[in-house]
Amino acid sequence: QVQLVESGGGLVQPGGSLRLSCAASGNIFNTYTMGWYRQAPGKQRELVASFTTGGTTDYKDSVKGRFTISRDNAKNTVYLQMNSAKPEDTAVYYCNARPLVFGRVAYWGQGTQVTVSA
């Protein structure tokens, strides 16, 4: 099965930057749509950034202009560049692979904690 391994989480100061990585076990970008979710304590998991099937990117309004999703096809890795971090960005961040083929399951990374605090 597909494995998604996340890294890059940690503590960052408000206004600082952090880059999250999600390494897939194989070349899945042609059959899965990649995205980043986050979940804060007591809150629902929400979509933060994703690639669309149309080849563009979508972002949650509150992170537009601050976060950037990107990928390296050769490395089978998706990134989330977090700039101008805010305390409300504090959450567990999850990498997600959504299948483009009907009947296949979605895959999730294990989650990586991001804490934005002074």
C-alpha positions, 0 to 999 in steps of 0.5 A, a space after each residue: 500500500 501507499 505510505 506517506 511519511 511526514 517530516 518538518 514539524 516543530 516549534 516556530 516563532 510567530 512570523 517565522 517559517 517552516 517547511 513540511 515534507 511528505 514523502 510517498 512510497 512510490 510515484 503516485 502523483 498521476 493517480 492521486 491528488 495530494 493535499 495538506 490537512 490540519 487538525 487543532 485540538 477540539 476542532 475538525 480536520 480541515 483542508 489547508 492546501 491541495 493540488 486540483 485535478 485541473 493542475 492548479 492549487 487551492 488554499 484555505 482563505 486564512 493561509 492564502 499568501 502565506 502557505 505554498 504547496 509544491 512537489 518534487 516529482 522526482 522525489 515523490 515528495 510534497 511540501 508545504 511551505 509555511 511563512 508568516 506563521 501565526 499562533 492559529 496555525 498550531 495544529 497537527 498537519 496531515 498529508 493526504 493522497 486522494 485517489 483519482 480512480 473510483 474504488 481506491 482508498 485514500 491515504 494519510 500520513 501519520 501527522 506532524 505537530 506544528 506549534 506556533 508560539 513565542 
